Amino acid sequence: MRLENVRARDLAALQALIAAVPAEAPYDIAVERGDPVAAMAREAGFAPYATTVMFARAIEGLPEAEPADGVRLLTYDNAMGDRYDDAEFDALHGLAIYKAMGRPTGYRQGAGFGDFTVAMRGDRLIGFCFTQVPEGIIWWLGVVPDERRKGVARMLISSAARATRTAGGTHLLMESEDTPEARAFFGALGFRERGTRELLISS
Ligand SMILES: CC(C)(COP(=O)(O)OP(=O)(O)OC[C@H]1O[C@@H](n2cnc3c(N)ncnc32)[C@H](O)[C@@H]1OP(=O)(O)O)[C@@H](O)C(=O)NCCC(=O)NCCS
């Protein structure tokens, strides 16, 4: 549960809004960095825990990725759940967003929603990408550490681009936790930075 781009004229208004939200804690507020609502949310008991960067690019012109040696892509099936959970933990446990979500995150039940593609080396699940189509919003992306820098995420993004284009979309968008590797990766693939946000979590 996340409250996106909350607007409130003062703390009392924010508190009234929060009281009316039909959600149990913990949940998130996401606002643009520097938005006055962030300070109010802190006063209302929300703690900042991550900053994110919005990356976006047009699908047109995105080069098709070379297949990484020995890696194949499959559509995710919930029967892969245990292997998925392990890969997700290995890939994402360093991220504040993953820590806040806790294990399991819920994506293991994600087959059939959007485009959910996984990268396999033999029977091992080594990477994953969950994309909302046709919007092209990439919600979840990761590659296990010992399989990085081999082009696996490039393959996953190419696949997300194909699925999005097939569904009628034109762009890819990802709000990623702000890390040097995410900036390096999306920069290398020609994504542009389109703003930063602060995530705060209720206690
Ligand atoms: C970001 C991430 C998905 C990249 O996966 P990957 O499979 O290693 O990426 P690729 O091998 O396809 O990299 C493609 C290009 O991106 C750039 N790149 C990727 N990771 C980089 C890094 N750590 N430092 C510098 N450049 C990097 C390089 O230009 C690379 O090409 P090259 O290896 O030929 O130089 C992976 O590091 C990861 O899972 N990180 C943790 C989770 C995360 O941040 N997810 C995104 C937000 S939820």
The ligand as an SDF file (V2000), in Angstrom:
LIG
                    3D

 48 50  0  0  0  0  0  0  0  0999 V2000
   21.0080   -3.1890  -11.6690 C   0  0  0  0  0  0  0  0  0  0  0  0
   21.0890   -4.6870  -12.0310 C   0  0  0  0  0  0  0  0  0  0  0  0
   19.6760   -5.2160  -12.3120 C   0  0  0  0  0  0  0  0  0  0  0  0
   21.9610   -4.8440  -13.2970 C   0  0  0  0  0  0  0  0  0  0  0  0
   21.9720   -6.2200  -13.6840 O   0  0  0  0  0  0  0  0  0  0  0  0
   23.1410   -6.8670  -14.6020 P   0  0  0  0  0  0  0  0  0  0  0  0
   22.6340   -8.1600  -15.1520 O   0  0  0  0  0  0  0  0  0  0  0  0
   24.4180   -6.8820  -13.8730 O   0  0  0  0  0  0  0  0  0  0  0  0
   23.2440   -5.7810  -15.7810 O   0  0  0  0  0  0  0  0  0  0  0  0
   23.9370   -6.0060  -17.2160 P   0  0  0  0  0  0  0  0  0  0  0  0
   25.0350   -7.0040  -17.1080 O   0  0  0  0  0  0  0  0  0  0  0  0
   22.8730   -6.2760  -18.2320 O   0  0  0  0  0  0  0  0  0  0  0  0
   24.5690   -4.5630  -17.4570 O   0  0  0  0  0  0  0  0  0  0  0  0
   24.3760   -3.7990  -18.6280 C   0  0  0  0  0  0  0  0  0  0  0  0
   25.2660   -2.5720  -18.5510 C   0  0  0  0  0  0  0  0  0  0  0  0
   24.8740   -1.7290  -17.4590 O   0  0  0  0  0  0  0  0  0  0  0  0
   26.0530   -1.1310  -16.8610 C   0  0  0  0  0  0  0  0  0  0  0  0
   26.1970   -1.6170  -15.4880 N   0  0  0  0  0  0  0  0  0  0  0  0
   25.4550   -2.5590  -14.8560 C   0  0  0  0  0  0  0  0  0  0  0  0
   25.8360   -2.7010  -13.5690 N   0  0  0  0  0  0  0  0  0  0  0  0
   26.8630   -1.8350  -13.3730 C   0  0  0  0  0  0  0  0  0  0  0  0
   27.6910   -1.5070  -12.2630 C   0  0  0  0  0  0  0  0  0  0  0  0
   27.5430   -2.1450  -11.0710 N   0  0  0  0  0  0  0  0  0  0  0  0
   28.6450   -0.5550  -12.4160 N   0  0  0  0  0  0  0  0  0  0  0  0
   28.8220    0.0730  -13.6250 C   0  0  0  0  0  0  0  0  0  0  0  0
   28.0680   -0.2090  -14.7180 N   0  0  0  0  0  0  0  0  0  0  0  0
   27.1050   -1.1310  -14.5990 C   0  0  0  0  0  0  0  0  0  0  0  0
   27.2300   -1.5780  -17.7330 C   0  0  0  0  0  0  0  0  0  0  0  0
   27.3950   -0.6140  -18.7700 O   0  0  0  0  0  0  0  0  0  0  0  0
   26.7100   -2.8870  -18.3020 C   0  0  0  0  0  0  0  0  0  0  0  0
   27.3400   -3.2440  -19.4930 O   0  0  0  0  0  0  0  0  0  0  0  0
   28.8290   -3.9120  -19.4600 P   0  0  0  0  0  0  0  0  0  0  0  0
   28.8170   -4.9660  -18.3630 O   0  0  0  0  0  0  0  0  0  0  0  0
   28.9630   -4.4900  -20.8290 O   0  0  0  0  0  0  0  0  0  0  0  0
   29.7660   -2.7880  -19.1430 O   0  0  0  0  0  0  0  0  0  0  0  0
   21.7630   -5.4970  -10.8960 C   0  0  0  0  0  0  0  0  0  0  0  0
   22.9640   -4.8730  -10.5060 O   0  0  0  0  0  0  0  0  0  0  0  0
   20.8970   -5.6720   -9.6650 C   0  0  0  0  0  0  0  0  0  0  0  0
   20.0950   -6.6070   -9.5620 O   0  0  0  0  0  0  0  0  0  0  0  0
   21.0810   -4.7690   -8.6760 N   0  0  0  0  0  0  0  0  0  0  0  0
   20.3190   -4.8180   -7.4190 C   0  0  0  0  0  0  0  0  0  0  0  0
   18.8620   -4.5890   -7.6320 C   0  0  0  0  0  0  0  0  0  0  0  0
   18.5150   -3.2840   -8.2820 C   0  0  0  0  0  0  0  0  0  0  0  0
   19.1690   -2.2610   -8.0960 O   0  0  0  0  0  0  0  0  0  0  0  0
   17.4310   -3.3310   -9.0630 N   0  0  0  0  0  0  0  0  0  0  0  0
   16.9380   -2.1750   -9.7770 C   0  0  0  0  0  0  0  0  0  0  0  0
   16.0280   -1.3990   -8.9120 C   0  0  0  0  0  0  0  0  0  0  0  0
   14.7550   -2.3630   -8.1290 S   0  0  0  0  0  0  0  0  0  0  0  0
  1  2  1  0
  2  3  1  0
  2  4  1  0
  2 36  1  0
  4  5  1  0
  5  6  1  0
  6  7  2  0
  6  8  1  0
  6  9  1  0
  9 10  1  0
 10 11  2  0
 10 12  1  0
 10 13  1  0
 13 14  1  0
 14 15  1  0
 15 16  1  0
 15 30  1  0
 16 17  1  0
 17 18  1  0
 17 28  1  0
 18 19  1  0
 18 27  1  0
 19 20  2  0
 20 21  1  0
 21 22  1  0
 21 27  2  0
 22 23  1  0
 22 24  2  0
 24 25  1  0
 25 26  2  0
 26 27  1  0
 28 29  1  0
 28 30  1  0
 30 31  1  0
 31 32  1  0
 32 33  2  0
 32 34  1  0
 32 35  1  0
 36 37  1  0
 36 38  1  0
 38 39  2  0
 38 40  1  0
 40 41  1  0
 41 42  1  0
 42 43  1  0
 43 44  2  0
 43 45  1  0
 45 46  1  0
 46 47  1  0
 47 48  1  0
M  END
$$$$
